[in-house]
Amino acid sequence: MTSKSKKSKSAGRFGPRYGKTVRARLVNVETKQRVKQKCPFCEKLGVKRLSKGIWKCSRCNKKFASNTYHL
């Protein structure tokens, strides 16, 4: 299996397939969704994405639905 380069980031797993623009959009979405985000209930950083549109705060243990990729 090939390793991803710093330039292509998480889209490096696709290699040269699908084109540069599509892979760049994918990198933008994936970096947004993997960052811990601010909880709307306790106002602290700690919300992580569980699945499409389902989020959970690690501080106040609330599970809620919101946007698909980022709050």
C-alpha positions as CSV (number, residue, x, y, z in Angstrom):
1,M,0.0,0.0,0.0
2,T,1.3,3.4,-0.9
3,S,1.7,6.2,1.7
4,K,0.0,9.5,1.4
5,S,2.1,12.7,0.9
6,K,1.9,15.9,2.9
7,K,0.6,17.7,-0.1
8,S,-2.4,15.5,-0.8
9,K,-3.2,14.9,2.9
10,S,-6.1,12.5,3.6
11,A,-6.9,12.2,-0.2
12,G,-3.5,10.6,-0.8
13,R,-5.2,7.2,-0.4
14,F,-6.8,7.7,-3.9
15,G,-3.5,8.2,-5.7
16,P,-3.8,9.9,-9.1
17,R,-7.5,9.0,-9.5
18,Y,-10.5,11.3,-9.6
19,G,-8.7,14.6,-10.3
20,K,-7.1,17.3,-8.2
21,T,-10.2,19.4,-7.6
22,V,-12.3,16.5,-6.3
23,R,-9.6,15.4,-4.0
24,A,-9.0,18.9,-2.7
25,R,-12.7,19.3,-1.9
26,L,-12.6,16.0,0.0
27,V,-9.6,17.1,2.1
28,N,-11.5,20.3,3.1
29,V,-14.6,18.4,4.2
30,E,-12.6,15.8,6.1
31,T,-10.4,18.3,8.0
32,K,-13.6,20.2,9.1
33,Q,-15.4,17.0,10.3
34,R,-12.5,15.6,12.2
35,V,-11.8,18.7,14.4
36,K,-13.3,18.9,17.8
37,Q,-16.0,21.5,17.7
38,K,-17.9,23.8,20.2
39,C,-20.9,22.2,22.0
40,P,-24.1,24.3,21.7
41,F,-25.2,23.2,25.2
42,C,-22.0,23.6,27.4
43,E,-20.1,26.0,25.0
44,K,-16.8,24.0,25.4
45,L,-14.7,22.2,22.8
46,G,-15.5,18.5,22.8
47,V,-18.0,17.6,20.2
48,K,-17.1,14.8,17.9
49,R,-18.9,13.3,14.9
50,L,-20.3,9.8,15.4
51,S,-21.9,9.3,12.0
52,K,-23.7,11.4,9.4
53,G,-25.4,14.3,11.2
54,I,-25.0,12.7,14.7
55,W,-22.7,14.5,17.2
56,K,-21.7,13.7,20.8
57,C,-20.1,16.1,23.4
58,S,-17.5,14.4,25.5
59,R,-17.9,16.9,28.3
60,C,-21.7,17.0,28.9
61,N,-22.4,13.6,27.2
62,K,-25.2,15.0,25.1
63,K,-25.9,13.4,21.8
64,F,-27.7,15.5,19.2
65,A,-28.3,15.9,15.5
66,S,-27.0,18.7,13.4
67,N,-25.3,19.3,10.0
68,T,-23.6,16.4,8.3
69,Y,-19.9,17.5,8.3
70,H,-19.5,20.4,10.7
71,L,-21.6,22.3,13.3
